[in-house]
Amino acid sequence: QRSNPEATPLLVSQDYLNSFVANMSKEELSEHIASIEPISTQVEKDFAVNQLKGKDEELMRQYFYNFWITRNDVDPELDWNKYYEQVKIANKLFSTGIKKGYATDRGRIYLRHGKPNTRSVFTSEPNAYPYEIWHYYKIDNFSNKRFVFYNPDVITNDYPLLHSDMQGYINYPQW
């Protein structure tokens, strides 16, 4: 196995010094890098974990800028600002006492797939924990997909994903 940080495809541009990331503090960078996890590829997630562990501010800055420039090479700041507005919404709706909204299961699904077409909330059904069913009419090439979240501790606002019929997510056929 070889490691050559100079040749990594995740760090493709040096323009970050004159970009929207230039004035971000180390704390802001850490928070922002953590917030893009829901839309990151596995390679990007692994790289981000290393950036957050290492706390090298310049590498964090470069990584964050390159994350967005690979998605919009003309105006990466525009895409970041649009996404960050969604992060703020996820934080407002889904934060718990100990987790930011983007770090919860509902927040991750919201950021990855957008607002559900329908959101059914069941808070006082007999013999059942509070739960929500999110229904998306269309996600990429898939139609009619649902996500079921439940609140097993009834105290926090953290509803873990219990079931989904979407490929790549936890699935319990009994549902």
C-alpha positions in Angstrom: 0.0 0.0 0.0 1.3 3.5 -0.9 0.4 6.9 0.5 1.1 10.0 -1.5 -0.9 13.0 -0.2 0.3 15.1 -3.1 -1.4 12.8 -5.6 -4.7 12.2 -3.8 -7.7 12.9 -6.0 -9.6 14.5 -3.1 -7.2 17.5 -3.2 -7.4 18.6 -6.8 -7.2 22.4 -6.5 -4.9 24.9 -4.8 -7.4 27.8 -5.2 -8.7 27.4 -1.7 -6.4 30.1 -0.4 -8.5 32.8 -2.2 -11.9 31.1 -1.7 -14.8 31.1 0.7 -12.9 28.7 3.0 -10.0 31.0 3.5 -11.4 32.9 6.5 -13.1 29.9 8.2 -11.8 29.1 11.7 -10.5 25.6 12.6 -13.7 25.0 14.7 -15.9 26.1 11.7 -14.0 23.8 9.4 -14.4 20.9 11.7 -18.1 21.5 12.1 -18.6 22.0 8.3 -16.6 18.9 7.4 -18.7 16.8 9.9 -21.9 18.3 8.4 -21.1 17.1 4.8 -20.9 13.4 5.9 -24.5 12.6 4.7 -23.7 13.5 1.1 -20.1 12.2 1.0 -18.8 9.1 -0.7 -17.1 6.4 1.4 -13.7 7.5 0.2 -14.5 11.1 1.2 -15.8 10.0 4.6 -12.6 8.1 5.3 -10.5 11.1 4.2 -12.6 13.5 6.3 -12.2 11.3 9.4 -8.5 11.5 9.0 -8.7 15.3 8.6 -10.7 15.7 11.7 -8.3 13.5 13.7 -5.2 15.3 12.4 -6.5 18.8 13.0 -4.2 20.1 10.2 -6.1 23.4 9.5 -4.6 23.8 6.0 -5.5 20.2 4.9 -9.0 20.6 6.4 -9.4 23.9 4.5 -8.1 22.3 1.2 -10.3 19.2 1.7 -13.5 21.2 2.3 -12.9 23.4 -0.7 -12.1 20.5 -3.0 -15.2 18.6 -1.8 -17.3 21.5 -3.2 -15.3 22.2 -6.3 -15.7 18.6 -7.4 -19.5 19.1 -7.3 -19.5 22.6 -8.9 -16.3 23.7 -10.5 -17.7 27.1 -11.5 -19.1 28.3 -8.2 -18.5 25.9 -5.3 -19.5 28.5 -2.8 -23.0 28.6 -4.2 -23.5 24.8 -3.7 -22.0 25.1 -0.2 -24.4 27.9 0.7 -27.4 26.0 -0.6 -26.4 22.9 1.3 -25.6 24.8 4.5 -29.2 26.2 4.5 -30.4 22.6 4.5 -28.0 21.8 7.4 -29.5 24.7 9.4 -33.0 23.3 8.8 -31.9 19.8 9.8 -30.3 21.2 12.9 -33.4 23.1 13.8 -35.8 20.2 13.2 -33.8 17.2 14.4 -31.1 18.2 17.0 -31.1 16.5 20.3 -29.5 17.5 23.6 -26.2 15.8 22.5 -26.3 15.6 18.7 -26.5 18.2 16.0 -29.4 17.6 13.6 -27.2 16.6 10.7 -25.7 13.8 12.8 -29.1 12.1 13.6 -30.6 9.5 11.3 -33.5 11.8 10.3 -31.0 14.6 9.6 -28.8 12.4 7.4 -31.8 11.2 5.4 -33.1 14.7 5.1 -29.8 16.1 3.9 -29.1 13.1 1.5 -32.6 12.9 -0.1 -34.3 16.2 0.7 -37.6 16.9 2.4 -39.9 13.8 2.3 -43.1 14.2 0.2 -45.1 13.0 3.2 -44.1 12.8 6.9 -46.5 10.9 9.1 -45.9 11.4 12.9 -47.3 9.0 15.5 -46.5 10.1 19.0 -49.2 8.5 21.1 -50.1 5.1 19.6 -50.9 2.5 22.3 -48.2 -0.2 22.8 -45.8 1.6 20.4 -42.9 3.9 20.8 -43.3 7.3 19.0 -42.4 6.9 15.4 -42.4 8.6 12.0 -42.8 7.3 8.5 -41.2 9.4 5.7 -42.4 8.7 2.2 -40.5 9.8 -0.9 -42.3 9.6 -4.3 -38.9 9.5 -6.1 -35.3 9.2 -5.0 -32.8 9.0 -7.9 -34.1 6.1 -10.0 -36.2 4.6 -7.2 -39.9 5.3 -6.7 -42.2 5.0 -3.6 -39.6 4.7 -0.9 -40.3 4.8 2.9 -38.2 5.4 6.0 -39.4 4.4 9.5 -37.8 6.2 12.5 -38.7 5.5 16.1 -37.9 7.0 19.5 -37.1 4.2 21.9 -36.2 6.4 24.9 -39.2 8.8 24.5 -37.1 11.6 26.1 -34.8 12.8 23.3 -35.6 13.9 19.9 -33.3 11.3 18.4 -35.3 8.9 16.2 -33.0 6.2 14.9 -33.8 4.6 11.5 -35.7 1.4 12.2 -36.6 0.3 8.6 -36.5 1.4 5.0 -37.4 -0.2 1.7 -34.6 1.9 0.1 -31.6 -0.1 -1.1 -28.6 0.3 1.1 -30.5 1.1 4.3 -31.5 -1.1 7.3 -34.5 -3.3 6.3 -36.8 -5.5 8.3 -39.0 -7.5 6.0 -41.7 -7.9 8.7 -42.6 -4.3 8.2 
